[in-house]
Amino acid sequence: MASPRYGSYSRTAPSNTPLTADEIETLLEEPLEVEFSFRDTRLPSQGIAGLSREEQEFLLDWIIRVASTHVELGYQIACHGVTALAAMDHHMIEAWALHTMDVYDLSGLRPALQVIEKSAGFARCSTPACTVPYWKRRRGCSPAFFMGSPGAS
């Protein structure tokens, strides 16, 4: 059986049937570079398998997006995502994932990993500023700069 492409879980015929842990593990192999990194995706896959199909697709989409920034960040989102989904709604999960990527871009891997590890603190944040990307909170900073556009100041 050929390895599925990123996001192929949502391009198949619509189904309400949740994916199995084995199917999820297969889906995570490529974006998390399991072949080269030897990351064990069994445990996060088992956790994700316990979600509804809608929740699975939502979380897998964000795992793949974050992994495109840094594979370890995607893996950690996979490991912490089910717990985060229990504490946060979809908008907060999106803000958490985007904030993780913002912190990685601005400060590096370790601070971004700390954002993931402290998802409970992020969930408790009650101010609207928590869900606004960092570059939008900074005065005088161009969004293009933070998005990596050439020639941005």
Long-range contacts (C-beta under 8 A, 24 or more apart in sequence): 3-29, 3-30, 4-30, 5-30, 6-30, 6-31, 6-64, 7-60, 7-61, 7-64, 9-56, 9-57, 9-60, 10-57, 10-61, 15-53, 16-53, 17-53, 18-49, 18-51, 18-52, 18-53, 18-56, 19-48, 19-49, 19-53, 19-56, 20-49, 21-45, 21-46, 21-48, 21-49, 24-48, 24-49, 24-56, 24-60, 27-60, 28-60, 28-63, 28-78, 31-63, 31-64, 31-67, 31-68, 31-71, 31-74, 32-63, 32-67, 32-71, 32-74, 32-75, 32-78, 33-71, 37-71, 37-75, 39-75, 41-75, 41-78, 43-79, 44-75, 44-78, 44-79, 44-81, 44-82, 45-78, 47-81, 47-82, 48-78, 48-81, 48-82, 50-82, 51-82, 51-85, 55-85, 58-90, 58-93, 59-85, 59-93, 62-93, 62-94, 62-97, 65-97, 66-97, 66-100, 66-101, 69-101, 69-104, 69-105, 70-104, 70-109, 70-112, 72-109, 72-113, 73-100, 73-101, 73-104, 73-109, 73-112, 73-113, 73-116, 76-113, 76-116, 76-117, 77-116, 80-116, 80-117, 80-119, 83-119, 84-119, 84-123, 87-119, 87-120, 87-123, 88-119, 88-122, 88-123, 91-131, 92-122, 92-123, 92-130, 92-131, 95-122, 95-130, 95-131, 95-132, 96-122, 96-123, 98-133, 99-130, 99-133, 99-134, 102-133, 102-134, 102-135, 102-146, 103-134, 105-146, 105-148, 106-134, 106-146
